[in-house]
Amino acid sequence: MSRLKIKESTRRGRLVEPVKFYYANVDNNDNVKNINVQFTILRLAIEKQLEKKQKLITMFETQIQKDMTMLSDKLSAIDDEVRQSWLLDVASNPDIYLDTQRS
């Protein structure tokens, strides 16, 4: 279906331009309701996936923190063991050993 649209022009007066208007068939309300239901289902699915994503990120960050703490504890234990006095050679220079440990 096409209609005519009147456009104002400052110099020439009125111009008539053909304009086409397209109308959706809204007589069948079931189609509109069905589309609304489908969009709602899609929105809920997306929200569910976003929640899963956030949970995974939180779990990953928590596990990384636990792993870093565990590694730090193990490194401290190893460092304590290495610095035991009985591991040092009596004839060696402890300053060289400590300088090596610091670098």
C-alpha positions in Angstrom: 0.0 0.0 0.0 1.4 3.4 -0.9 0.4 6.9 0.2 1.4 10.3 -0.7 3.5 12.4 1.6 3.5 16.2 1.4 6.9 17.9 2.0 7.3 21.6 2.7 9.9 23.4 0.7 10.9 27.0 1.4 11.3 28.2 -2.2 9.0 26.1 -4.4 6.0 25.7 -2.2 4.8 22.1 -1.7 6.2 19.0 -3.3 4.5 15.7 -3.4 6.6 12.6 -3.0 5.4 9.0 -3.2 6.1 7.2 0.0 5.4 3.5 0.6 4.2 2.4 4.1 4.3 -1.2 5.0 2.0 -2.5 7.7 2.6 -5.7 9.7 -0.3 -8.1 9.9 -1.3 -7.7 13.6 -4.6 -9.4 13.2 -3.1 -12.6 14.4 -2.0 -11.8 18.0 -0.7 -15.3 18.5 2.3 -14.6 16.3 3.2 -11.6 18.4 2.8 -13.6 21.6 4.9 -16.4 20.2 7.7 -14.0 19.3 7.5 -12.5 22.8 7.7 -16.0 24.3 10.7 -16.8 22.2 12.5 -13.6 23.1 11.8 -14.3 26.8 13.2 -17.8 26.5 16.3 -16.4 24.7 16.8 -13.7 27.3 16.6 -16.3 30.1 19.0 -18.6 28.4 21.5 -15.7 28.0 21.1 -14.7 31.6 21.7 -18.3 32.7 24.9 -18.4 30.6 26.1 -15.1 32.0 25.6 -16.4 35.6 27.5 -19.6 34.7 30.3 -17.5 33.3 30.5 -15.4 36.5 30.5 -18.5 38.6 33.3 -20.0 36.6 35.4 -16.8 36.8 34.9 -16.8 40.6 35.8 -20.4 41.0 38.9 -19.9 38.8 40.1 -16.9 40.8 39.5 -18.8 44.1 41.5 -21.8 42.8 44.3 -19.6 41.5 44.5 -17.9 44.9 44.6 -21.3 46.7 47.3 -22.5 44.4 49.4 -19.4 44.8 49.1 -19.7 48.6 50.1 -23.4 48.5 53.1 -22.6 46.3 54.2 -19.8 48.5 54.0 -22.1 51.6 56.0 -24.8 49.8 58.6 -22.3 48.8 58.9 -21.0 52.3 59.3 -24.5 53.6 62.0 -25.3 51.0 63.8 -22.0 51.8 63.7 -22.9 55.6 65.2 -26.3 54.9 67.9 -24.9 52.6 68.9 -22.4 55.2 69.5 -25.0 57.9 73.0 -24.6 59.3 73.9 -28.3 59.0 73.5 -28.1 55.3 76.2 -25.5 55.0 79.7 -26.8 54.6 81.9 -25.9 57.5 84.7 -25.0 55.2 82.5 -22.8 52.9 82.0 -19.1 53.1 78.4 -18.5 54.3 78.4 -15.0 52.7 78.7 -16.5 49.3 75.8 -18.8 50.0 73.6 -16.0 51.3 74.5 -13.8 48.3 73.5 -16.6 46.0 70.2 -17.0 47.8 69.3 -13.3 47.5 69.9 -13.1 43.8 
